[in-house]
Amino acid sequence: MKRLQLVGLIAVALCAASAAHAEGDKSRGRELVYTCNGCHGVPGYSNVYPDYHVPHIAGQNELYIVNALKSYKSGERKHPTMTAQAESLSDKDISDIAAYLSSIAK
């Protein structure tokens, strides 16, 4: 039982350390999101093809944004527009964008 608790504590510590490390530059992120607003900033917007409701991402969890962009970049998540956008981003760009977007009040 103590071993399981220790493993749990180590896992929590690693997650906290990686989340703290993922913190990006919010001011740089603000400059990078100009293309994101073209779809994600329009109320009620949806893609024509494929038919897909575009979610608002302002105020979204930082780690979620990082993981989503990296998944689009790797091809794990599929969406033609998002894949094209994410492929052009560095890991630093992704961290900065996530830091800025997560800092915006919903």
C-alpha positions in Angstrom: 0.0 0.0 0.0 2.8 2.4 0.9 4.5 1.7 -2.4 1.3 2.6 -4.3 1.0 5.8 -2.4 4.6 6.6 -3.2 4.0 6.0 -6.9 1.0 8.2 -6.8 3.0 11.0 -5.1 5.7 10.7 -7.7 3.2 10.9 -10.5 1.5 14.0 -9.1 5.0 15.7 -8.7 5.9 14.9 -12.3 2.6 16.2 -13.6 3.0 19.4 -11.6 6.6 19.9 -12.7 5.7 19.3 -16.4 2.8 21.7 -16.1 5.0 24.4 -14.6 7.6 23.8 -17.3 4.9 24.2 -20.0 4.3 27.8 -19.1 4.8 29.9 -22.1 5.3 33.6 -22.9 1.7 35.1 -22.9 2.7 38.3 -24.7 4.3 36.4 -27.5 1.4 34.0 -27.6 -1.0 37.0 -28.0 1.0 37.9 -31.2 0.8 34.3 -32.5 -3.0 33.8 -32.1 -4.1 36.2 -34.9 -4.8 33.3 -37.3 -6.7 31.4 -34.6 -9.2 34.2 -34.2 -10.2 33.8 -37.8 -12.2 30.7 -36.9 -12.1 30.3 -33.1 -13.1 33.9 -32.4 -16.3 34.0 -34.5 -19.5 33.3 -32.6 -21.5 30.4 -34.1 -18.8 29.6 -36.7 -18.6 26.2 -38.3 -16.5 24.8 -41.1 -18.1 24.2 -44.4 -16.2 20.9 -45.0 -16.1 18.9 -43.0 -19.1 20.2 -41.2 -17.6 20.9 -37.8 -18.6 23.4 -35.1 -15.5 25.5 -34.2 -15.1 25.7 -30.4 -14.1 28.9 -28.7 -10.6 28.4 -27.2 -10.2 31.5 -25.0 -9.9 30.5 -21.4 -9.3 26.8 -22.3 -7.0 24.8 -20.1 -3.3 25.4 -21.0 -2.3 21.7 -21.0 -5.3 20.8 -23.1 -4.3 23.4 -25.8 -0.7 22.1 -25.8 -1.8 18.5 -26.1 -4.4 19.3 -28.8 -1.9 21.3 -31.0 0.8 18.7 -30.6 -1.7 16.0 -31.6 -2.8 17.9 -34.7 0.9 18.5 -35.5 1.8 14.8 -35.2 -1.3 13.7 -37.1 -2.8 11.9 -34.1 -5.8 14.2 -34.3 -7.2 14.8 -37.8 -8.6 18.1 -39.1 -7.1 19.5 -42.4 -7.1 23.1 -41.3 -5.8 22.5 -37.8 -3.1 20.1 -39.0 -1.8 22.7 -41.5 -1.8 25.3 -38.7 -0.1 23.1 -36.1 2.5 21.8 -38.5 3.9 25.4 -38.8 4.3 25.8 -35.0 7.3 25.1 -32.9 7.0 23.6 -29.4 7.8 27.1 -28.1 5.0 28.6 -30.3 2.6 26.0 -28.9 3.5 26.8 -25.3 3.2 30.5 -25.9 -0.2 30.2 -27.6 -1.5 28.0 -24.8 -0.2 30.3 -22.1 -2.0 33.3 -23.7 -5.3 31.5 -24.5 -5.6 30.0 -21.1 -5.1 33.4 -19.5 -8.1 34.9 -21.1 -11.3 35.0 -19.0 -14.2 33.0 -20.4 
